[in-house]
Amino acid sequence: MVARFLNVQMDDIVASASEARQRTVATAVRLFDRLEADEVSADVVCAAADISQAQLESMFGSLDGLLYAAGRSIAEQALDDL
């Protein structure tokens, strides 16, 4: 109903959320590559990915959830490179 009110398609909303999730994971991977682990906080990731703390929690549950997603992304990339 909200999508209809805003004159947008649900597919666009889902695609946008998926893109935000992928962008956030990629940002976290880059940050962990460039910074010490204790320097990568939720605030740092949110600022770098241009998302709010609420968005991070909605997508990943917590910073730990994002860390899991980032680790999984790194592992998948390593397997693709074999």
N, C-alpha and C positions, 0 to 999 in steps of 0.2 A: 504494500500500500504506500509506504514512504517513497519507494522508487518511482511509483506511478505519479505521485504528487510532485516529485522533483523532476519528472520527465527524463528519467534515466533507465537503462536496462539493467536487470539484475546481473547479467553476464558482465557488464562493465564494472559493477561494484565488486564482484568476485575477482575479476581480473586485476583490478586496482589493489585489492587486498593481497592477492598473490604476488603481485609485483613489489608491494611494500615489504612483504615477508622476505622475498628473495633479495631485495636491496639491503635489508637489515642484516641478513645472514652474511652477505658478501662484505658489508661494511665491518661486521664483527671479525670476520676472517682477516681482513686487511689490518684492523687495529691490533689483533693478537700477533700478527706478523711483525708489526712495527714497534709495539710497545711491550713493556713487561706486563705479565698477567695481572699483577696487582694495580696497574695503572688503568686497566680497562674496567670501568664501572658502568652501571646502567645509564648514568647521566652522560658519560662520554659517548657511549654507543648511540643514545637517543639524539644527542646533538649532531653527531657525525652522519647519522642516517636520516636526520630531519623528521623524527617521529617524537611523539610524546611518551612519557613513562606509561601512561594508560594504554597506548597502542602496543608498546613492548609487552606489557603484561597480558593484553588481550591475545596477542599472537603467540607468545611463548610461555606464558604463566609467570615467568621470573627470568632473571639473568641466567640462572642455571639452565633453564629450558633453552635459552638462546645459545648458551655454550654447547649444549648437546647438539643443537641443530648445526652450529658452526663446525663442530667436530665431525659430524656426519657428512657435511658438505666437503670437508677436506678429505675424508676417507673415500668418498665417492669419486672425487676428482683424481685421487691417487690411483684408484682402480681403473678409471678411464684411461689414464696415462700409461698403463701397462701394455 
